Amino acid sequence: VPMGVLSCMKYLMFIFNVLVFAGGTCLVAVGVWVAVDPAGFQDIMATRAVLSAGAWLLLAVGIALSLLGFLGCCGALRRSRPLLLL
């Protein structure tokens, strides 16, 4: 495989993982916002329990995606197979 193709794949994987990290960070931000100030979302959701559970779910998924995106970025830059497989 030519070196240029491997370099292109490395940068594409890095960019994809940066997007995953950014998406996870946005989910964490929305989860914190909903957990701290649920008054703005009470019109959408009927019950407070559903809103609280949704906020915690957003936080958990966002943290997981941010961690996976960060590890993927590190793996792409270092060409570490275990980090990329994680």
MIVOLO-342063 format. One record per residue (C-alpha): residue in one letter; residue number from 0; y negated, x, z negated; chain. Coordinates in nm, 3 decimals. Example, Ala and Ser with C-alpha at 12.3 -4.5 7.8 and 13.67 -1.06 7.14 Angstrom:
MIVOLO-342063
residuo->A num->0 py->0.450 px->1.230 pz->-0.780 cadena->A
residuo->S num->1 py->0.106 px->1.367 pz->-0.714 cadena->A
END
This chain:
MIVOLO-342063
residuo->V num->0 py->0.000 px->0.000 pz->0.000 cadena->A
residuo->P num->1 py->-0.338 px->0.149 pz->0.097 cadena->A
residuo->M num->2 py->-0.567 px->0.256 pz->-0.186 cadena->A
residuo->G num->3 py->-0.847 px->0.025 pz->-0.071 cadena->A
residuo->V num->4 py->-0.624 px->-0.281 pz->-0.111 cadena->A
residuo->L num->5 py->-0.529 px->-0.182 pz->-0.467 cadena->A
residuo->S num->6 py->-0.892 px->-0.123 pz->-0.556 cadena->A
residuo->C num->7 py->-0.990 px->-0.463 pz->-0.414 cadena->A
residuo->M num->8 py->-0.710 px->-0.633 pz->-0.610 cadena->A
residuo->K num->9 py->-0.825 px->-0.457 pz->-0.927 cadena->A
residuo->Y num->10 py->-1.180 px->-0.586 pz->-0.890 cadena->A
residuo->L num->11 py->-1.067 px->-0.936 pz->-0.793 cadena->A
residuo->M num->12 py->-0.847 px->-0.953 pz->-1.102 cadena->A
residuo->F num->13 py->-1.138 px->-0.831 pz->-1.313 cadena->A
residuo->I num->14 py->-1.372 px->-1.096 pz->-1.169 cadena->A
residuo->F num->15 py->-1.113 px->-1.371 pz->-1.222 cadena->A
residuo->N num->16 py->-1.062 px->-1.264 pz->-1.583 cadena->A
residuo->V num->17 py->-1.439 px->-1.254 pz->-1.641 cadena->A
residuo->L num->18 py->-1.453 px->-1.616 pz->-1.519 cadena->A
residuo->V num->19 py->-1.170 px->-1.713 pz->-1.756 cadena->A
residuo->F num->20 py->-1.352 px->-1.537 pz->-2.041 cadena->A
residuo->A num->21 py->-1.679 px->-1.715 pz->-1.956 cadena->A
residuo->G num->22 py->-1.504 px->-2.052 pz->-1.940 cadena->A
residuo->G num->23 py->-1.340 px->-1.992 pz->-2.277 cadena->A
residuo->T num->24 py->-1.672 px->-1.891 pz->-2.427 cadena->A
residuo->C num->25 py->-1.833 px->-2.210 pz->-2.294 cadena->A
residuo->L num->26 py->-1.553 px->-2.419 pz->-2.447 cadena->A
residuo->V num->27 py->-1.606 px->-2.247 pz->-2.782 cadena->A
residuo->A num->28 py->-1.978 px->-2.316 pz->-2.761 cadena->A
residuo->V num->29 py->-1.923 px->-2.686 pz->-2.685 cadena->A
residuo->G num->30 py->-1.663 px->-2.710 pz->-2.962 cadena->A
residuo->V num->31 py->-1.903 px->-2.561 pz->-3.215 cadena->A
residuo->W num->32 py->-2.180 px->-2.790 pz->-3.095 cadena->A
residuo->V num->33 py->-1.963 px->-3.100 pz->-3.133 cadena->A
residuo->A num->34 py->-1.833 px->-2.988 pz->-3.474 cadena->A
residuo->V num->35 py->-2.181 px->-2.910 pz->-3.609 cadena->A
residuo->D num->36 py->-2.382 px->-3.197 pz->-3.457 cadena->A
residuo->P num->37 py->-2.154 px->-3.489 pz->-3.372 cadena->A
residuo->A num->38 py->-2.440 px->-3.743 pz->-3.366 cadena->A
residuo->G num->39 py->-2.503 px->-3.693 pz->-2.994 cadena->A
residuo->F num->40 py->-2.141 px->-3.766 pz->-2.909 cadena->A
residuo->Q num->41 py->-2.094 px->-4.072 pz->-3.128 cadena->A
residuo->D num->42 py->-2.207 px->-4.296 pz->-2.841 cadena->A
residuo->I num->43 py->-1.922 px->-4.168 pz->-2.623 cadena->A
residuo->M num->44 py->-1.646 px->-4.162 pz->-2.883 cadena->A
residuo->A num->45 py->-1.559 px->-4.470 pz->-3.086 cadena->A
residuo->T num->46 py->-1.417 px->-4.301 pz->-3.395 cadena->A
residuo->R num->47 py->-1.521 px->-3.994 pz->-3.590 cadena->A
residuo->A num->48 py->-1.159 px->-3.874 pz->-3.627 cadena->A
residuo->V num->49 py->-1.112 px->-3.846 pz->-3.251 cadena->A
residuo->L num->50 py->-1.440 px->-3.656 pz->-3.221 cadena->A
residuo->S num->51 py->-1.345 px->-3.413 pz->-3.496 cadena->A
residuo->A num->52 py->-0.999 px->-3.350 pz->-3.351 cadena->A
residuo->G num->53 py->-1.150 px->-3.296 pz->-3.007 cadena->A
residuo->A num->54 py->-1.394 px->-3.041 pz->-3.143 cadena->A
residuo->W num->55 py->-1.115 px->-2.843 pz->-3.309 cadena->A
residuo->L num->56 py->-0.906 px->-2.863 pz->-2.991 cadena->A
residuo->L num->57 py->-1.197 px->-2.731 pz->-2.784 cadena->A
residuo->L num->58 py->-1.242 px->-2.446 pz->-3.030 cadena->A
residuo->A num->59 py->-0.873 px->-2.350 pz->-3.024 cadena->A
residuo->V num->60 py->-0.841 px->-2.362 pz->-2.645 cadena->A
residuo->G num->61 py->-1.172 px->-2.179 pz->-2.599 cadena->A
residuo->I num->62 py->-1.075 px->-1.898 pz->-2.835 cadena->A
residuo->A num->63 py->-0.736 px->-1.861 pz->-2.664 cadena->A
residuo->L num->64 py->-0.895 px->-1.847 pz->-2.317 cadena->A
residuo->S num->65 py->-1.161 px->-1.601 pz->-2.429 cadena->A
residuo->L num->66 py->-0.899 px->-1.372 pz->-2.580 cadena->A
residuo->L num->67 py->-0.679 px->-1.390 pz->-2.270 cadena->A
residuo->G num->68 py->-0.975 px->-1.328 pz->-2.042 cadena->A
residuo->F num->69 py->-1.087 px->-1.027 pz->-2.245 cadena->A
residuo->L num->70 py->-0.738 px->-0.877 pz->-2.251 cadena->A
residuo->G num->71 py->-0.706 px->-0.944 pz->-1.878 cadena->A
residuo->C num->72 py->-1.034 px->-0.762 pz->-1.811 cadena->A
residuo->C num->73 py->-0.914 px->-0.464 pz->-2.013 cadena->A
residuo->G num->74 py->-0.580 px->-0.471 pz->-1.835 cadena->A
residuo->A num->75 py->-0.740 px->-0.488 pz->-1.490 cadena->A
residuo->L num->76 py->-0.974 px->-0.199 pz->-1.557 cadena->A
residuo->R num->77 py->-0.705 px->0.021 pz->-1.713 cadena->A
residuo->R num->78 py->-0.431 px->-0.099 pz->-1.476 cadena->A
residuo->S num->79 py->-0.219 px->-0.180 pz->-1.780 cadena->A
residuo->R num->80 py->0.079 px->-0.390 pz->-1.685 cadena->A
residuo->P num->81 py->0.154 px->-0.517 pz->-2.041 cadena->A
residuo->L num->82 py->-0.203 px->-0.643 pz->-2.085 cadena->A
residuo->L num->83 py->-0.193 px->-0.817 pz->-1.749 cadena->A
residuo->L num->84 py->0.145 px->-0.976 pz->-1.823 cadena->A
residuo->L num->85 py->0.017 px->-1.102 pz->-2.157 cadena->A
END
